[in-house]
Amino acid sequence: MKPNPAHVLADDPSGRRDPRLEGYTPWAIFGMARRDSPYQPHERGMVGPESLDLDGVARAGALGVFADTSLAHPVMRGRPSPTLGLVTSELSMSFPTSPPRAGEEFSLREDVVELNDIGGSVAGAILGEGGRVLAEAQFASRFVDRGRRYDPRPSPEMDPPGISLAELLGVPEAQAGAAALRGAVSAHLANPAGALHGGVAVTILEYAASRAVPGDPFAWECESLRVNYLRPAPLGDEIVTSARPVHVGRTICVVDAEIMLPTGKPSNIARLSYRRRGR
């Protein structure tokens, strides 16, 4: 099935608009609790339809928005100058338990925060109900001088739009042992600086990679991922996400994925591992 670009864009090149996504941010779409301050962590969230694949099971990569956004806040709180913004340079996540369930609440536990004049790194865990570890995450970032005081806007108080992951991003096209997902960077997928949100990049990469595994894609679940951020994908850019397996075993599959810009240069590269689901 070919991806539907109309689902990827709030404002696509043909001029179509999806009114359901008007005014939304990535963290509002993915059900993250509202913050009263831009420096207050997103302490909790809930798995909604925007995280669910066609089989009704949450995609592990959909936790990337929560991880990237929440782990950035302790670095921003400790920035040495109010003119500094922050960009993600690497995000790694491992998923030791089964994916979160629809409607399951989750929260963040910050374990380690390390700051310097270049940027910062944070390690933490995303906990599901009963305290089970849904994901362990390591976040690395660097400061970017904006040239004037930079204060991210507080999150809007909005209910999640209640749309599916396929409606939000389209459906990856699987063919000949590879997968591709095409779309564009629209406002509801962007960060405050006007580029693809780092956590959305994780979601897109893992979603595309899930279709590059052999056989039934729903027989596998993500075990770990590591995403590198090479350059921003600006608002309005048409991007192509491609994925291909580099190792296929009986119970494990390793996939490489990348998000390419219209210039032919990569915005993000990733390596992901998948394990067969238990019965």
N, C-alpha and C positions, 0 to 999 in steps of 0.2 A: 504494500500500500504506500502510495507517495505521500510525503508530508504536505500538509495544507498550510501554506504561508499565512493565510488569513487568520489562522489561530495563533500564530507567533507574534503578530503585530497588533498594537493598538492603532498605529498609523503605518500601513504598509505602502509600498510604492504605487499601488493602484488606487490609493485614496480610501480604501475601506477602513472602517473603525469598528472596534468591539466596545460598545458602551458599557459592558460589564466590567471592563478593566480601567475605565477612565479614572484618573487620580490615584490609582493604586501604586504602591511601592512593593519591592520584592518581599520585604518582611511582613507587610500587611497581607499579601497574597498567601504566604505560607503560614498563616495563623499564629504569628508571634505576638506575644503580649505587648500592649502599648507601653511606651516609655514617656514619662513626664519630662525627662531631661535627655538630651542627646548623649550624655556620658553615663547614663544608667544602663546597665546590661539588660538585654532581653532575658529575663530570668526564666521564662517558661514559654511553652508553645503547645500546640495540639495538632495531631495528624488529621488533616482534612482531605477532601477529594483531590486537591491539587498535588498531593504527594503519591496518589495511588496509580498504579499501572493498570493495564486492561484486565488483569486477573484479580484486581481488587486488593493487591498487596502493595504496601508502601515501598517505593524505591528508596534505597539507602541514601542515594545521592541527594534526595530532597532535603536531608538534614544539613546539607552544605550551607544553605542560606542562614540557618540558625547558628551554625558553627562560625562561619566567616564574620557575620555581623556581631555576634556576642563576644567572640574572642578579640575583636578589634577594640572594644571599648576600654579595657584596662590600659592598652597602649595609648589611646587617645587621652585618657585621663592623666597619664604621666608624661605627655609630650613636653619638650623643653621650651617651646614657643607657641603662642596662640596663632601664629601664621602658618603652622604646619598642618597639612592634611596627611592622610595615610593611604598607602596602596599595599595590597597583599602581594607577597612575592612567592609564597608557597603555602599550601594547605594539604596536610596529610590526615587521613581518617582511617580507622580500622573498626570493624563491626563484629564484635565477638559473640553477639547473640542474634537471634532471629529478628527480622525487620519489625519496626513498630506497627502496631495495629491501628486501624482506622478508629479515630476518636481517642487514642491514647495520648495522655499529657506527658510532656517531657520538660526537663529543666537542665540548667548548666551548672557544672561544678568546675570552678577555676582551680587548677592545681599549682601551676608555676607561671610566674610572670617575670620576664627579664627585659629591661629597658636599657638603651644607650642613646647617644646623640644621632645615630643613624636610623634607628627604628626599634622594633621590639618583637619578642616572641612569647607566645602563651601556649601552655599545654592545659588541656581540660578534658572533661568527659560530659557526654550528654546522657542523662539518666531518665529512664522510663518509669512507668508505674512500679511501685514496690522497690525502687532503687536499682533496678537492673540496668546494666551499662549497655546502652544502645550503640554508642560510638565513643571512641577515644580519639581526640583530635590534637594536632600540633599546628599552630598558626605562626607564620613568620611574615614580617612586614617591614616597610621602610617609609620614612617620612618624606614628604614632598612639600617644599615651601610654596605657598599660594601667593606670597607677596603682600598679603594683607590679612587681617584677622579672619580666621576661618572657624565657624561654628556650625556643625551639621544641624539641620532642622530637626525638631522633635518628630517622632513618628505620628502620623495621622491616626485618629481614632476611627477605625473602619473595621467592619466585620469582613472576614474572608469572602471572596466572591462566590465560592462554592462551585468552581468549574474544575473539570478533570485535568490531569496532567497532559493528556492527549489534546485537549482543547487549548491548553496554555502554550504548549510547545510543538504541537503536531505529532506525528507518529514517525519514528525513524524508519528509513527504507533499508531493508536487509537484502543483500544480493551477493552471491558468490563469496561467502565467508567474510563479508565486510558489512558495514552499516554506515548510513549517512543521514544527517538531519540538517535541513536548510531553513533559514529564517533571517530575521533582522533584529537588531538591537532596538527595542522600543522602550518608551518611558517606563512602563511597568516592570521592565527587566533591568533597569539601569540603577547605578548608584548616584549619590548626590553630585558627583563630579561629571556626570553625563557619559558614562561608559558602562559596559556590561558589568553587572554586580558580580563580585568574586564568588559568592555562594551560588548564584544562578549558573555561572560557568561550571561549577562542580555538578550541579543537577543535570545540565545539558550533556556534559561529558559522560556521566555515569549512565544516563538514559540511553544515549546512543551506543555506548559500549555494551549495554545489556543485550542489544540485538546482534552483536558480533559473535556471541558464544555459539557453539554448535548445537544443532537440534532445537528443542523447545526452549525458548529464552526464559520461560517461567519455571524451568527446572533448576535454575541457577540463582544464587544470591550473592551480592557483592561482599567480599571479605575485607578488602582494603583498597585504598586509592591514594594517589599522590599527584597533586596538580601543581604545575609551575606556571607562573604568570609572567609572560615575556614582554607584552605590550598591550595597551588598552584596546578594546573594541568599541569605538565611539558610537554614540547614539545615531541611529539611522543606517549604520553599516550592515550590508548583507553578509552574513557569516555562514560558513559550511563546517559542520562538525562531522568528522569521519572517524571510524574505529575499525580495527582489524586485530584478530588474535595473533599472538606471537608464540604461544604455547598452548596446546590442548592436551590435557591428560584425562584420566578416567574420572577423577573427582575435582580437578582444579583446571581453570582456564585463565590465562594471562592475556590482557588486551591492552594495546596502545591506542590512544585517542588524541585528537587535536582539534582545536578550533582555528579555522583559517580566515584571514581577513580578505577583503577584495584585492588588496595589494599582492596576495600570494604569500604573505608572511604569516607565521602562526601567532595567535594571541595567547593561546594556552596549549600546553602539552600535558599528557597524563599517562600514567600506567596504573591499571586496575587489575585486581585478581578476583576471581569468582569461584565459589565452591558449589558443588551440587547440593541441593536442598535435601535434608533428611526426610524420611517418610514416617 
